[in-house]
Amino acid sequence: MTTNGAGQALRDRAHRTLVMAHRGNSAFAPENTLVAFEQALALGADGCECDVHATADGEIVVIHDATVDRTTDGTGAIGEMTLEQVRALDAGEWKGSEFVGQRVPLLAEVLETHIGRGMLYVEIKDYQCTERVLEVIDQCDAREWASPCSFSYDVCMEVRKLRPQLPVALIYSGRGNPKPPNELVKLALAGNLQALSITQADLTPELVVRCRQCGVGLWVWTVDEEERLAELNRMRVGNIVSNDPALALRVCRSG
C-alpha cells in the first residue's frame, strides 16, 4: 500500500473510537520493541504509541525512560551513549526468555513497521531532539500518519512552527489538581494543537463535549479494564490508548 493509500485508509476509521497500543502490545511483549509493535498491529490495533530519546551521536531511538536500566540488560543515560552502545543491549529478556535478542529500535524502524498498517503517536521525551524527530518523520515519508505529542507545551508549539502540516497533541495529567475543561480546550486552541492526550482520571463528560464542540481530538490513556473501556467507547472519545490492545479491540468493536 502506498503512503497516500495508508492515509486514506486511516481517515476512513474516523467514525469510530480508535484503539492505540501503548508502547505496542506492552502487556504481553517488551514495551517499545519491534515485536511489541508487530504484535499490536497484527491484532488489528489502529496504531501504536511510542516514546523517543536521542543518543549521544544524535540518533533517535524508541525507549520510554531517559536511562536504559529498566528495560534492558544495561545501565546508563541514553543521552550519554552512542547508538552502537544502545543497540548492543538486550531489550527483551526482562519480559521473558522468548524475547531474548530484542533491541532498542530506531524511530525509523518503528515508522517503517507502521507503513500502510496504522498510525504512530510519537511522544517526544527528550525535549532537545524535536527537530531531529521531525527529520526522521520526513525521511520516512510518514507525515500522513505520524503524530508528535509531548507533555511540554513548548515542544508542541515548536512542532507546529517547524511542521505545521503535522497533527500535534498536548499530553496532560492533572495529578490531583486538574485544569477545568474549558481551560484545557482553550490551551489547545491557542496553540493550534489538534488533540489533548489525557489520563482517564482527568476525563470528564464536560471535557468530551467541549472537545467535540471545538474540534479538538481527545486521547485517553492508559486504559486496561474492560468496564472502563466500554464506558469510554460509549462516550465516543477519539482514541483509547491501552497496554492490552486485544482486550480494547474486543470491547470497542463488540458494539
C-alpha positions in Angstrom: 0.0 0.0 0.0 1.3 3.5 -0.8 1.6 6.1 1.8 -1.3 8.1 0.3 -3.4 4.9 0.4 -2.5 4.3 4.0 -3.5 7.9 4.9 -6.9 7.4 3.2 -7.4 4.0 5.0 -6.7 5.7 8.3 -9.0 8.6 7.6 -11.8 6.1 6.9 -11.6 4.9 10.5 -12.5 8.4 11.8 -16.1 7.4 12.6 -15.2 5.1 15.5 -13.1 5.2 18.7 -9.6 4.2 17.7 -7.6 1.7 19.7 -3.9 2.6 20.1 -1.4 0.2 21.6 0.6 1.8 24.4 4.3 1.1 23.6 3.0 -1.7 21.4 1.4 -4.8 22.8 3.2 -4.0 26.1 1.0 -6.1 28.4 2.5 -9.2 26.8 5.7 -8.1 24.9 8.6 -6.0 25.9 7.5 -2.4 25.6 8.7 -0.2 22.7 10.3 -3.1 20.8 9.6 -4.1 17.2 8.0 -7.3 18.4 5.6 -5.4 20.6 4.6 -3.1 17.7 4.3 -6.0 15.3 2.0 -7.9 17.7 -0.2 -4.9 18.2 -0.7 -4.2 14.5 -1.3 -7.9 13.8 -4.1 -7.8 16.4 -5.7 -5.1 14.5 -4.9 -2.0 16.6 -5.4 1.3 14.7 -1.9 2.2 15.6 0.6 2.5 18.4 2.2 4.9 20.8 5.9 5.1 21.3 8.5 7.2 23.2 11.7 8.7 21.8 15.1 9.9 23.0 18.3 11.0 21.3 21.6 9.1 21.7 24.9 11.0 22.2 25.5 10.8 18.5 22.1 12.2 17.6 20.2 9.1 16.6 16.5 8.8 17.6 15.7 5.6 19.5 12.4 4.3 20.8 12.5 3.8 24.6 10.5 5.3 27.4 13.0 6.2 30.2 16.0 8.5 30.0 18.1 5.6 31.0 18.3 2.0 29.7 18.3 0.5 33.2 14.6 -0.6 33.5 14.0 -2.2 30.1 17.4 -3.5 29.0 20.3 -5.5 30.5 22.5 -2.4 30.6 22.8 0.8 32.6 23.3 4.4 31.8 21.7 7.5 30.3 20.7 7.3 26.7 22.0 10.8 26.0 25.4 9.7 27.1 25.5 6.6 25.0 26.1 6.1 21.3 23.7 4.3 19.1 26.1 1.4 18.9 26.2 1.1 22.7 22.4 1.2 23.0 21.9 -1.3 20.2 24.3 -3.8 21.9 21.9 -4.2 24.8 19.1 -6.8 25.1 15.7 -5.1 25.4 13.6 -8.2 25.6 14.8 -10.7 28.1 13.3 -8.8 31.1 9.9 -9.6 29.8 10.5 -13.2 29.0 13.0 -15.7 27.6 11.2 -15.8 24.3 12.1 -12.2 23.7 15.8 -12.5 24.1 17.6 -10.6 21.4 15.1 -7.8 21.0 16.9 -4.5 20.6 16.1 -0.8 21.3 14.7 0.2 17.9 15.4 3.3 15.9 12.3 5.5 15.3 12.8 5.0 11.6 12.4 1.2 12.1 9.2 1.7 14.1 7.8 4.1 11.5 8.6 1.6 8.7 6.8 -1.1 10.6 3.6 1.1 10.5 3.5 1.9 6.8 0.1 1.0 5.5 -0.9 -0.6 8.8 -1.5 2.0 11.4 -0.8 5.4 12.9 2.0 6.1 15.3 1.9 8.6 18.1 5.5 9.7 18.8 5.9 11.1 22.3 9.0 13.3 22.5 10.6 12.6 25.8 13.9 14.4 25.1 12.9 18.0 24.6 16.2 18.8 22.9 15.6 16.4 20.0 12.4 17.7 18.5 13.8 18.9 15.2 15.7 15.6 14.7 12.5 13.6 15.3 10.7 15.7 12.7 13.5 15.0 10.2 13.1 11.3 10.8 9.4 11.5 10.2 10.1 13.4 6.9 12.7 10.8 5.8 10.2 8.0 6.3 7.5 9.9 4.4 5.3 9.4 7.5 3.6 12.8 7.7 0.1 11.5 7.0 0.1 9.0 9.9 2.7 10.1 12.4 1.6 12.4 15.2 4.1 14.0 17.6 3.0 14.6 21.1 4.5 15.9 24.3 3.9 16.9 27.9 5.8 20.1 27.0 3.6 22.8 25.6 6.8 24.5 24.2 7.7 21.3 22.3 4.2 21.1 20.9 4.5 24.7 19.7 7.9 24.0 18.2 6.4 21.2 16.2 3.6 23.4 15.0 6.1 26.0 13.9 8.5 23.6 12.2 5.9 21.3 10.6 2.5 23.0 10.5 1.1 20.1 8.4 1.6 17.6 11.3 -1.1 17.0 13.8 0.1 17.5 17.4 -1.3 16.5 20.8 -0.5 18.0 24.2 -0.2 15.3 26.8 -1.7 16.3 30.1 -2.0 14.9 33.6 -3.8 16.9 36.3 -2.2 14.8 39.1 -4.8 15.8 41.7 -5.0 19.4 40.6 -6.7 19.3 37.2 -7.4 22.2 35.0 -11.1 22.9 34.2 -12.2 21.5 30.8 -12.7 25.0 29.3 -9.1 25.9 30.2 -7.7 22.8 28.7 -9.5 23.2 25.5 -8.6 26.9 25.3 -4.9 25.9 25.8 -5.1 23.5 22.8 -6.9 26.0 20.6 -4.5 28.8 21.5 -1.6 26.7 20.3 -3.5 25.4 17.2 -3.0 21.9 18.6 -5.1 19.1 17.2 -5.6 17.0 20.3 -5.4 16.6 24.0 -4.0 13.4 25.4 -5.2 12.9 29.0 -5.2 10.4 31.8 -8.5 8.5 32.3 -8.6 10.1 35.7 -8.8 13.6 34.1 -11.6 12.7 31.7 -15.0 14.2 32.4 -18.2 14.3 30.3 -17.8 18.1 30.0 -14.4 17.7 28.5 -15.7 15.3 26.0 -18.4 17.7 25.0 -16.1 20.7 24.8 -13.5 18.9 22.7 -16.2 17.8 20.3 -17.7 21.3 20.1 -14.3 22.8 19.3 -12.9 20.2 17.0 -10.2 19.1 19.4 -9.3 15.4 19.4 -9.3 13.5 22.7 -6.9 10.7 23.5 -7.3 8.8 26.8 -4.6 6.8 28.5 -3.8 4.2 29.8 -7.0 2.0 29.9 -6.8 -1.7 30.5 -10.0 -2.5 32.4 -12.9 -3.9 30.5 -15.7 -1.9 32.2 -13.8 1.4 31.7 -13.0 0.6 28.1 -16.7 0.0 27.5 -17.6 3.2 29.2 -15.1 5.3 27.2 -16.3 3.6 24.0 -19.9 4.6 24.7 -18.6 8.2 25.3 -17.0 8.1 21.9 -13.7 9.5 22.9 -11.4 9.8 19.9 -8.7 7.4 20.9 -8.2 4.9 23.7 -4.6 4.1 24.5 -4.2 0.6 26.1 -1.4 -1.8 27.1 -3.8 -4.6 26.1 -5.0 -3.8 22.6 -6.6 -7.2 22.2 -8.9 -6.5 25.1 -9.6 -2.9 24.0 -10.4 -4.1 20.4 -12.8 -6.8 21.7 -14.6 -4.3 23.8 -14.6 -1.4 21.4 -15.6 -3.4 18.3 -18.2 -5.5 20.0 -20.9 -2.9 19.5 
